[in-house]
Amino acid sequence: MRYLILSDIHANWEALEAVLACAAGEYDKIVCCGDLVGYGPDPNAIVDWVRSNVAFVIRGNHDKAAVGLENLEWFNPVARTAALWTQTELTPENSEYVRQLAKGPLAVDNYQIAHGSPLDEDEYLIGGAEVAQVFEYLDRNITFFGHTHVQGGFAVSSGRGRILYGPSPDEESAGLDLDPDGAYLINPGAIGQPRDGDPRAAYLLYEPESHGVEYHRQEYDIATVQAKIRRAGLPDFLAARLEVGQ
């Protein structure tokens, strides 16, 4: 079984479409670590696609915000504006689907998926003490997570911790061989709004049988998404940041 692992699509249809075209034939099932909507201009197209194609999916904080399950006072003004816009755009059927999304972590095969931390779905796993604490309480050796929009992750193997990185800006992919006795927190990166300095959409492929992970980046039509964001009346910052991956 081969899995396409996605996260943080954020209503960016062009980015998702490019990733699916690149990964075609390379996976058997699709998994998503949350934040289907928020920020981007195509929430219904994304939710429609997820409903029909994704085998396992959990909610993110922007999904909660889009259906009134999150206190928007915790959001910055740009994110709050986008959440309120998304609330008005989602069809009743898609809004109910998002409302019913499971809270992570969710067990899948030999791994689990989370949006933020497996201990707190809204916590950002950036490094330091919070990551060390998570490793002490993992239910599975492998956790795929999102939320930070940064491709990479963290590993503990043979008693040593290390930071994981995706491909460099001049590479399209980077492989990672998993130690069956190690523990991993792996972030596929963001489809719809990368924040690691690389504007290309991020995703990964995982094959449990071979203990192999492949990080991938894919270029997409950023200009079309930017035009859609501006036509929708969403904050221009959301369009501008796509060019720089921040």
N, C-alpha and C positions, 0 to 999 in steps of 0.2 A: 504494500500500500504506500503510495506516494502522496504527500500533502502539499498543497499550496497554502502557505500561511500569510495572511494579510492582516493589516491593522490600520486604523486611522485613515479610512477612505475619505471622510469629511466631504461627502457630496461632490466629489471631483470625478465626473464621469470620464473625461478625456484621459486622465491618469490611469483609472481602472481599466479602461478599454485597451490602452497601450500595453499594460501589464498582462492582460489576458491573452492578447495576441502573441506576445513574446513567450509566454509560458505554455502555450497551447501544446497538448500532447505530452507534457512533462509531469502531470499529476493525475491522481484518481479522485481525490476529494479536496474541497476548499474549506478552510477554517478562517474565522475572523475574530480578532481580539478586541473588537469594539470601536466605537465612534464611527458609525456609518455616516452620520450627518453632522451638521455644524460647519460653519465657515464657508462651505462651497455652495454653488448655485444650482445643483441638481439632486436635491434630497429624494424626490420621488423615484427618479430613474435608478438611483443606487439602491433604495429599499426594495423596489420591484425586483431588481436583479438578485439581491441577497435572498429574498424570499424564495426564489426559484432555483438558486444555484449553490448556496452555501450550506454545507452539512452541519457545521457547528459554529455558533456565533454567540457572543455575550455582549452585554451593554457597556458603553463607555459613558463618561460624564456628560459629553455633549448629546448623546442619545437621551439621557435622562432629562437634560435641560430642554430638549426639543418637545418633550411631552409633559412638562410640568412636574417632573419628579426631582428636580434639582433646584436649590435656592440660587437664583441668579445673582444675588448680592455677592456671591463668592467669585463671580466671573468679572473679568476686566471689561471695560465699556465696549470694546470691539467684539469680544466673544458674546457679550450679552445682546448686543444688537443683532448679531447673526443668529443667536438662539431664538430670539423673538420672531425674526423673519421666518426661520424654519418652522416654527410653530404654526404660522399662518399658511405655509406652503404645503405641508404634508397633507395628503388625503386622509380622511377618517380611517380607512383601512390600514394605511401605512403607519399612521400615528398609533393605532392600537397594536400593530405588530411590534413597533419599537418599544412601546410601553411594556409588552410582555417578554422582552428579551431577558435571558437569564443573567443573574449576577455571577461574576466570576469569583473564584476559579471554577473551571469546568473540566472534568476529566475526559480525555479523548485518547483512546488507544493506550500507549505507554507514557503519555505526557499529559500536561494540563495547560489550559489557557487562562490568562488573566488580562484585565485591562491595565491597571496599575500594578500594585503589589498583590501577591496572593493573600496577604494579610489584610489589605485595605485597598479596595478597587480604585480609590481616588488618590492613592499615594504615588508620587513620582519616584521611580527607582533610578537614581542618578549615580549613586556610588556611596562609599563610606559606610557609616554605621547601619543605615537602613537596609542596605544590601546584605551586610554580614548577618543581620538579625533574620532576614528572610531565609537564608540558607539553613538556619537552625530549625526551621519549622516546615520545610517543604514536604508535601505529601508524595510528590513524584520527583524523580531525578531531573526531569526536564520540564521547564515552564516557559512557554512563549507568552510575552507580554508586550504591551504598547505604551500609549499615553505620553511618553517623552518625545516621540517623533524622531528619535535618534536610533539609527540602525547599529546593532552590535550586541552588547550584553555583558554577562559576567559568568565566570566558571570557577569551580573549586575541583581540582583534580590532583590526586597524589598528595593531598594535604596543602596544596598551594593555590592561592587565588589569583585570577588574572582577568583583565578586561578584554572583551572580544570586540573586534572591529569588522565592519563590512568592507566592500571593495573601495579602493582609493578613487579619486575623481577621474583618473584615466583608465579605470578598469570597469568592466560590466558585471563581474561576478567575483566571488571569493568563497572558497570551500572551507569547511570546518569539520574535522573528524572528531566525533564524540567519544570520550572514554566511557565505556559502559558502567564503570564504577564511579564516575564523576558526577557532579551536580551542576546544572546549567540554568541560568536565567537568560533567555535569548529574545532579543527584540528584532522583529523583521523590518522595523522602520515604518515610516508613514507612506501610504499610497498618495494621499491627497494634499499633504502639507509638510514635507520634510523640513527638519530644523537642525540638520547637522552640516550645513554649508554646501550640500549637494542638492540641487533642485530636482534631480531625477526621482521618479517614483521608486519606492523601495518595497521589496518583498523577499520572501525566501521559499525554498523548497526543502522538504524534510522527508527522508526515507528511513523509517525506524529499523528495517531489516539490516541496512548497511551502516547504521549509525552515522549517516551523513547529512549535513546541512549545507545548503548553498545560498549565500546571500546574493541578491541581484539588485541592480539599478537599471531603470528604463527611462529613456527620454520620452516626452509626450508634448502635445501641442499646448504649451502654457498660454500662448497668446489668446487662444479661443476661450480658455477658462477665464482669463482676466477680463475679456470682453463681456462674458456672461455675468461675472460678478458685478461689473460696473453697470450693466443694463438692469440688474436686479436692484440697484440702489444700495448694495452692501458697502461697507467701508472700503475705501480704495486701498488701505493698508493690506487688506486680505489679498488683493490682486498683486500688489507690488512685491510682497514677501515671497511669492511663488518663484520669482526669477532668481532669487538668491538663496533659496533653501534655508530660510531663517524665520 
